[in-house]
Amino acid sequence: MLALRTVLGRCLAGPARGGAACSPLVQTARWYARPVSKRRKDIPSHLDDLPPTMLKKGYTDVPAVNSVDDVVKRLLSLEMASQKEKMKVKTQQLVEKVRRSPNDNGSFEVQIAVLTAKIRTYEEHLQKHPKDKSNRRHMLMDIDYRKKLLGYLRRVRYDAFENTCKQLNIQYSLPPAYSRRITKRWLVKKAFCRRVFEEVQKLKAPERLKQRQEWQARARARAAQEKEPQAEGTPV
């Protein structure tokens, strides 16, 4: 058994490592035993709906683009664009759906649209690279900020909130109600604080009573002073 292992080990090592020449059967077994790299699944992207013939951002309003060669148009189109340039076009499309006016660039709806595009890009990146903790942290920060903006928009302009969620395909869930876990330590602490509060109120009771009596005496004196001029001015 030991001799068989030694022979197989030399054959699998190959002639480059000092092993003997292997037969075709052993060579096939050696190639079969090698690890096969896993093929990654094609993850759908939110940028797939962009047509490749669309021009990049900043070139659509240039009148000279229509008269250039097809090669130049292809270079200026999204077919040859990078991920960053496609992201700009996608963000512009989402902003156009929810902006209040053509000059609106900073409303809550526009900010939510920009954050939505960034969050979806982060999600696609993390599906390919799940151990990227830095981008995961940035994505969670953007999700939290977008949730705050949606909550404010829901309180102030509910119709705009509904339209934004519908146009951007956002599912908004209400935050859970605050609930505190009741423990024995919390109950003891609450009872102690209540007892301290009651003792402090007892100590302050005589001082408050004295202060209340002084206020009543001042009010009576002020009322008596107001009645004296009226009594002097009445005819007999």
Buried (B, 14 or more C-beta within 10 A) or exposed (E): EEEEEEBBEBBBBBEEEEBEEBEEEBBEBBEEEEEEEEEEEEEEBBBEEBEEEBBBBEEEEEEEBEEEEEEEBEEBBBEEBEEEBBBBBBBBBBBEEBBEEEEEEEBBBBBBBBBBBBBBBBBBBBEEEEEBEEBBEBBEEBBEBBBEBBBEBBEEBEEBBEBBBEBBEBEBEEEEEEEEEEEEEEEEEEEEEEEEEEEEEEEEEEEEEEEEEEEEEEEEEEEEEEEEEEEEEEEE
